[in-house]
Amino acid sequence: MTAAEIAAPLLNRIDELAPGARTVRIRFWDGSELPSVDGDPKAPAVILRSRRAISHIAFRPGEMGIARAWISGEIDTDGDIEAVLGLRNRFEGLTIGASEYALLAKTVRRLGALRGGKPPIPETEFRKEGGLHSLLRDRKAIAHHYDVSNTFYRAILGPSLVYSCAYFADPTESVDTAQERKLDLICRKLRLTEDDRFLDVGCGWGSLVIHAAREFGVRAVGVTISEAQAALARERVREAGLADKVEIRVADYRELSDGPYDKIASVGMYEHVGRDELGGYFEHIKSLLRPGGLFLNHGISRVAPHVKRKPWASDATFLSRYVFPDGELSLLGTVIEAAERSGFETRDDESLREHYALTLREWVRNLLDNRETVLAEVGSERERVWHLYMLGAALAFESGEIGVHQTLFVKPGASHGLPLVRKGLLPHVSSS
């Protein structure tokens, strides 16, 4: 019998439990194939390249097993990968009972998926070390994601080297133009001036501190716990002729004690802090800020509790093991409550959800355009991780499963200097 014939009873049962959901073909390692439920011969195909594709899932059922099979190349797609990813919502609520598990076990045995034993875990999976959100483990987690290759990040992000959502005036403009506008927007929301001492928590490759010093004349400090990021950021600061105005440090925000700063930004960093640590995060940021100082927190948020999907909700997900180890998202209300409990006053909030979807689409395009460079730098496993992660994230932002917010806070105790109305926030940035 072919692999498709052996697997057919199991797939038929799944189709009964989720009518019309499986709009893809399933192609097996022996060339046999099961059609999609609608019989469309041009439907995208999920390709199982070997029995290991099944054994990954058999030994680790659910998302992690599928992720390991994808990353190792044992599962692939033929056709529209986005259409395949779109199936993830179609099977929500699917209940698997004892009879289905028995049929699954029988199918796995008959396909010979257990003969080779447990398949190897992909090299790019994060190995935990130290207590959750300890300084040691946070450094390991950040190194896993960021200390990969600066060449790799240039290929994905483009010359702006900004790893957070851009701010588009038009969906057709370049991501670099939109990133310049986002940097300028942050600086203007913070009302930066040449008299300000400015701190960027999680400064990445230094793009924001460089922009703030060059365009607004501030004295800036950028901190990151990624050695690779810091090295390139310092090089970029020197090339910009700003070594006398910008300092890059390798440090955790919890290790900083050299306040007060007039203005502070944290862009795409709070997600690494952890929900249980939010109070301490805001309290420490507040301790570094002068009375009347402004703090802008830019980060991805969870959606309302009634939505079933909870990205980064556990230790056993694709994102937590391969993309953002120990990353946790919070509801916007939770973030604001933690900030206000620490003594901050909330002054403004802006949702940039659609902007992140547009940004990710551009990053996926960059990945595909520079695929050979990416493969040479980081190998096929990480290339497959990033393709899946960025495309899946774009879909999640587009559908409203996750959001991203810029929230502006004030430390009470002195005049904040904010105008009565929102003005001067959107300077013209020429398209390129």
C-alpha distance (Angstrom), angle and dihedral (degrees) to the residues before:
residue distance angle dihedral
M1 . . .
T2 3.78 . .
A3 3.79 121.7 .
A4 3.81 89.0 -110.3
E5 3.80 91.8 55.2
I6 3.81 91.3 49.8
A7 3.82 92.5 48.1
A8 3.81 96.3 43.0
P9 3.85 98.0 89.6
L10 3.82 91.2 52.5
L11 3.82 93.7 46.9
N12 3.80 90.6 45.9
R13 3.80 89.9 54.3
I14 3.81 91.8 49.6
D15 3.80 89.1 49.8
E16 3.80 89.0 53.5
L17 3.82 91.5 51.7
A18 3.81 93.1 46.7
P19 3.82 106.1 29.5
G20 3.79 113.8 -152.9
A21 3.80 94.0 -2.3
R22 3.81 100.5 112.1
T23 3.79 101.5 72.8
V24 3.81 93.1 159.6
R25 3.76 134.1 83.4
I26 3.81 120.2 -119.1
R27 3.81 115.2 -138.6
F28 3.80 120.2 -169.6
W29 3.79 133.2 -151.0
D30 3.81 92.3 -101.7
G31 3.81 92.1 57.5
S32 3.81 94.9 -104.8
E33 3.77 117.3 130.9
L34 3.81 142.7 -162.5
P35 3.81 115.1 -145.2
S36 3.78 123.9 -126.8
V37 3.80 116.1 -94.8
D38 3.81 90.8 -100.9
G39 3.83 92.4 47.7
D40 3.81 93.6 -123.7
P41 3.84 105.7 164.0
K42 3.83 89.7 -158.8
A43 3.80 95.1 52.0
P44 3.83 115.3 124.2
A45 3.78 114.2 -91.9
V46 3.78 130.7 -135.6
I47 3.79 106.1 -145.3
L48 3.80 121.7 -150.0
R49 3.80 101.0 -161.7
S50 3.81 97.4 -171.0
R51 3.79 142.9 -7.2
R52 3.80 87.3 -88.5
A53 3.80 88.5 74.4
I54 3.80 87.1 65.4
S55 3.80 95.3 39.7
H56 3.83 92.1 55.0
I57 3.79 88.7 57.2
A58 3.81 94.1 40.5
F59 3.81 93.2 54.1
R60 3.83 94.0 40.5
P61 3.82 108.8 23.9
G62 3.77 118.4 -158.4
E63 3.79 132.5 19.7
M64 3.80 97.7 -16.8
G65 3.79 94.2 53.3
I66 3.80 92.3 49.1
A67 3.81 90.5 45.8
R68 3.80 92.8 52.0
A69 3.79 91.3 48.5
W70 3.82 91.0 49.8
I71 3.80 95.2 46.6
S72 3.79 93.0 47.8
G73 3.81 89.9 50.7
E74 3.80 95.3 -115.6
I75 3.82 90.1 118.4
D76 3.78 119.8 45.9
T77 3.78 139.8 156.2
D78 3.76 134.7 -120.3
G79 3.77 110.2 -155.9
D80 3.77 130.1 -0.2
I81 3.82 108.4 11.4
E82 3.80 88.5 -173.1
A83 3.80 90.5 60.3
V84 3.80 89.3 51.8
L85 3.81 91.9 50.1
G86 3.78 88.8 48.9
L87 3.81 88.9 66.6
R88 3.80 91.5 71.6
N89 3.80 92.1 89.0
R90 3.79 95.2 44.6
F91 3.79 93.7 69.9
E92 3.81 98.1 45.8
G93 3.78 111.2 126.7
L94 3.80 92.7 23.4
T95 3.81 107.2 150.9
I96 3.79 117.9 -149.8
G97 3.80 114.5 -159.7
A98 3.79 134.5 -168.1
S99 3.80 93.5 -86.1
E100 3.80 91.4 53.4
Y101 3.80 92.0 49.2
A102 3.80 89.6 50.4
L103 3.80 90.2 50.7
L104 3.81 90.0 47.7
A105 3.81 92.0 51.6
K106 3.79 91.3 48.5
T107 3.82 91.7 49.1
V108 3.80 93.1 48.4
R109 3.82 91.4 51.4
R110 3.79 93.9 46.9
L111 3.80 90.9 49.4
G112 3.80 89.7 54.5
A113 3.79 92.3 -124.5
L114 3.81 94.5 142.4
R115 3.80 98.3 51.8
G116 3.78 96.6 93.2
G117 3.77 95.1 45.8
K118 3.79 124.7 -129.9
P119 3.82 110.4 -10.1
P120 3.81 119.1 -124.7
I121 3.79 117.9 -90.0
P122 3.83 112.1 -116.2
E123 3.80 114.1 -97.5
T124 3.80 92.6 -124.2
E125 3.82 94.3 63.4
F126 3.82 113.2 114.8
R127 3.81 115.4 -110.2
K128 3.80 111.4 -151.6
E129 3.80 119.9 -127.4
G130 3.80 125.4 174.1
G131 3.80 131.5 3.2
L132 3.79 121.0 -41.7
H133 3.83 110.2 -80.7
S134 3.79 92.9 -1.7
L135 3.81 114.1 144.2
L136 3.82 90.1 -107.0
R137 3.80 96.5 50.0
D138 3.81 93.9 42.0
R139 3.80 89.2 54.2
K140 3.80 90.1 49.8
A141 3.80 91.2 48.4
I142 3.81 93.4 49.0
A143 3.80 91.8 46.0
H144 3.81 89.6 51.6
H145 3.79 91.0 57.7
Y146 3.80 105.4 29.4
D147 3.81 108.0 26.6
V148 3.78 91.4 69.7
S149 3.78 107.0 102.0
N150 3.78 131.0 -44.1
T151 3.81 87.8 -147.5
F152 3.79 88.3 56.7
Y153 3.80 92.2 52.0
R154 3.80 92.2 47.6
A155 3.80 88.6 53.7
I156 3.81 91.9 51.8
L157 3.80 102.9 35.5
G158 3.78 100.4 32.4
P159 3.81 126.9 -136.2
S160 3.83 93.8 -43.8
L161 3.83 89.9 68.5
V162 3.80 90.3 -156.7
Y163 3.81 113.0 148.0
S164 3.80 101.2 -164.8
C165 3.78 132.8 70.3
A166 3.77 118.7 -60.7
Y167 3.81 125.0 -134.2
F168 3.79 111.8 -119.0
A169 3.79 125.6 -160.6
D170 3.80 87.9 -174.9
P171 3.83 129.1 15.5
T172 3.81 90.3 -129.7
E173 3.80 98.3 57.4
S174 3.80 122.3 101.0
V175 3.77 120.3 -87.2
D176 3.83 89.8 -125.8
T177 3.80 91.3 58.3
A178 3.79 90.1 46.9
Q179 3.81 91.3 48.9
E180 3.80 91.1 52.5
R181 3.80 88.4 52.0
K182 3.83 90.6 50.2
L183 3.82 92.3 51.7
D184 3.78 89.9 49.3
L185 3.81 91.5 46.9
I186 3.82 91.4 55.1
C187 3.79 92.1 48.8
R188 3.79 91.7 49.1
K189 3.80 93.9 46.7
L190 3.81 87.1 53.7
R191 3.82 89.7 46.8
L192 3.80 90.4 -132.9
T193 3.81 118.3 -163.4
E194 3.78 135.6 176.0
D195 3.80 88.8 -99.0
D196 3.80 92.6 61.8
R197 3.77 130.0 102.1
F198 3.80 104.4 -148.0
L199 3.81 131.1 -163.1
D200 3.82 124.7 -162.6
V201 3.82 110.3 -163.3
G202 3.79 108.5 -153.1
C203 3.80 94.2 11.8
G204 3.81 97.2 -178.4
W205 3.78 111.0 -165.8
G206 3.80 92.5 -11.6
S207 3.80 101.1 -100.8
L208 3.82 96.5 135.7
V209 3.81 97.3 45.7
I210 3.80 90.3 46.4
H211 3.81 91.4 50.7
A212 3.81 92.3 45.1
A213 3.80 93.2 50.4
R214 3.80 95.9 42.2
E215 3.81 98.5 43.4
F216 3.82 102.7 28.4
G217 3.80 103.1 26.2
V218 3.81 97.3 -126.0
R219 3.78 127.0 154.2
A220 3.80 102.2 -119.4
V221 3.78 139.3 -164.9
G222 3.79 120.1 -167.5
V223 3.80 121.9 -167.9
T224 3.79 130.2 -165.3
I225 3.79 133.7 159.3
S226 3.81 91.2 -143.5
E227 3.80 111.9 98.9
A228 3.81 91.3 -162.3
Q229 3.78 92.6 52.8
A230 3.81 92.6 47.1
A231 3.79 93.1 51.0
L232 3.80 93.2 53.5
A233 3.81 93.0 39.9
R234 3.82 90.8 56.0
E235 3.79 90.0 48.7
R236 3.82 90.9 51.4
V237 3.82 91.2 48.1
R238 3.81 90.4 53.6
E239 3.81 92.2 46.9
A240 3.82 89.1 51.7
G241 3.82 90.5 53.0
L242 3.79 91.6 -120.8
A243 3.80 102.3 117.9
D244 3.81 89.7 117.9
K245 3.81 92.3 55.5
V246 3.83 105.5 33.3
E247 3.80 129.6 57.8
I248 3.81 123.1 -172.2
R249 3.80 117.8 -158.5
V250 3.78 134.0 -174.7
A251 3.79 99.7 -134.3
D252 3.77 142.9 122.2
Y253 3.79 113.9 -114.7
R254 3.81 87.8 -119.3
E255 3.81 89.2 62.1
L256 3.82 94.6 57.9
S257 3.80 118.1 105.3
D258 3.80 104.4 150.4
G259 3.80 100.0 101.5
P260 2.87 156.6 156.9
Y261 3.78 101.1 100.1
D262 3.79 121.4 174.9
K263 3.80 95.6 -143.1
I264 3.81 133.2 13.9
A265 3.81 132.2 -169.8
S266 3.78 130.5 -169.2
V267 3.79 111.8 -172.3
G268 3.80 120.1 -176.7
M269 3.79 91.7 -18.5
Y270 3.82 108.3 97.5
E271 3.82 90.0 73.0
H272 3.81 87.7 73.2
V273 3.82 93.9 51.8
G274 3.81 99.1 76.1
R275 3.80 129.7 -124.8
D276 3.80 94.1 -100.2
E277 3.81 90.5 51.5
L278 3.81 98.1 51.3
G279 3.79 94.2 99.1
G280 3.79 92.4 53.7
Y281 3.81 90.6 44.4
F282 3.80 93.8 56.8
E283 3.79 93.3 40.5
H284 3.79 92.0 54.3
I285 3.80 93.1 45.6
K286 3.81 88.5 50.0
S287 3.82 90.8 51.3
L288 3.83 89.1 57.2
L289 3.81 94.2 51.1
R290 3.80 128.1 82.9
P291 3.82 119.2 -123.6
G292 3.79 107.7 -81.8
G293 3.79 90.8 21.9
L294 3.81 122.6 139.7
F295 3.78 128.5 -125.1
L296 3.80 123.6 -168.3
N297 3.80 116.7 -162.1
H298 3.81 115.3 -167.8
G299 3.79 117.2 -175.8
I300 3.79 150.5 133.3
S301 3.79 116.2 -91.1
R302 3.75 137.3 -158.4
V303 3.77 118.5 -116.4
A304 3.81 126.0 -114.8
P305 3.83 116.6 -57.6
H306 3.82 93.9 -109.1
V307 3.80 90.3 69.7
K308 3.80 108.5 92.0
R309 3.78 100.2 -146.9
K310 3.81 113.6 83.8
P311 3.83 111.5 -173.4
W312 3.81 115.0 -149.4
A313 3.79 89.0 6.6
S314 3.79 97.5 137.1
D315 3.77 145.2 20.6
A316 3.80 93.0 -108.5
T317 3.79 104.1 66.8
F318 3.78 134.5 104.7
L319 3.82 91.2 -112.4
S320 3.81 95.4 48.3
R321 3.80 95.4 48.9
Y322 3.79 102.6 35.4
V323 3.79 110.1 20.3
F324 3.82 116.6 22.4
P325 3.81 109.7 10.2
D326 3.82 111.3 -152.7
G327 3.80 90.8 0.7
E328 3.80 113.8 152.3
L329 3.79 130.3 -173.1
S330 3.79 124.5 -149.0
L331 3.77 134.0 -162.0
L332 3.79 112.4 -97.5
G333 3.80 88.7 -118.0
T334 3.80 90.4 54.7
V335 3.80 90.9 52.0
I336 3.79 93.3 49.0
E337 3.80 92.3 45.1
A338 3.82 91.0 52.3
A339 3.81 90.4 49.3
E340 3.79 93.5 48.4
R341 3.80 93.1 45.8
S342 3.80 86.9 56.4
G343 3.81 89.6 54.9
F344 3.81 103.5 -95.3
E345 3.79 122.2 135.4
T346 3.81 115.2 -137.4
R347 3.79 111.7 -130.4
D348 3.79 107.1 167.5
D349 3.80 144.4 -1.7
E350 3.80 132.8 -168.3
S351 3.79 128.8 -174.7
L352 3.82 114.9 -138.2
R353 3.82 97.0 178.3
E354 3.80 97.2 129.4
H355 3.80 90.5 44.9
Y356 3.81 91.4 58.7
A357 3.79 91.8 51.5
L358 3.81 89.6 53.1
T359 3.81 90.9 46.5
L360 3.79 93.5 51.4
R361 3.77 91.6 49.0
E362 3.80 88.4 56.1
W363 3.80 91.8 47.9
V364 3.82 90.8 51.1
R365 3.80 88.6 51.3
N366 3.80 89.8 50.8
L367 3.80 90.0 50.4
L368 3.79 92.5 52.4
D369 3.79 93.1 43.9
N370 3.82 91.6 50.0
R371 3.79 98.2 33.8
E372 3.81 95.9 128.1
T373 3.82 91.1 52.7
V374 3.81 90.6 47.5
L375 3.81 92.9 49.4
A376 3.80 91.4 48.7
E377 3.81 91.9 49.8
V378 3.81 103.9 41.3
G379 3.82 108.5 7.3
S380 3.78 133.3 -120.7
E381 3.82 97.7 -66.8
R382 3.79 95.1 60.2
E383 3.80 92.0 39.7
R384 3.82 88.8 56.2
V385 3.82 91.2 45.7
W386 3.80 92.0 53.8
H387 3.78 96.0 43.6
L388 3.81 91.4 52.6
Y389 3.81 94.4 40.9
M390 3.80 97.5 49.2
L391 3.79 96.4 42.7
G392 3.80 91.8 45.5
A393 3.81 90.7 48.2
A394 3.81 91.4 50.3
L395 3.80 89.7 54.1
A396 3.81 90.9 47.4
F397 3.81 92.9 52.4
E398 3.80 91.8 45.1
S399 3.80 92.4 52.0
G400 3.80 94.5 44.1
E401 3.80 95.5 -114.3
I402 3.81 88.7 130.1
G403 3.79 133.9 14.9
V404 3.78 140.1 -163.3
H405 3.81 127.1 -139.8
Q406 3.78 140.2 -170.5
T407 3.79 107.9 -150.3
L408 3.79 123.3 -174.2
F409 3.81 119.7 -150.9
V410 3.80 134.1 -176.4
K411 3.78 128.5 -150.0
P412 3.82 105.1 -134.6
G413 3.79 123.2 -131.3
A414 3.80 103.0 79.2
S415 3.79 141.1 30.0
H416 3.79 112.9 -63.3
G417 3.81 95.2 -159.5
L418 3.80 95.0 -138.6
P419 3.83 115.5 152.3
L420 3.79 122.0 -115.9
V421 3.81 91.3 -113.9
R422 3.79 134.3 33.1
K423 3.75 102.2 -96.6
G424 3.78 135.9 150.3
L425 3.81 94.3 23.9
L426 3.78 100.6 117.3
P427 3.81 113.1 53.5
H428 3.78 118.3 178.5
V429 3.81 113.4 -90.1
S430 3.79 113.4 -169.9
S431 3.79 115.5 -123.6
S432 3.77 119.1 -118.2
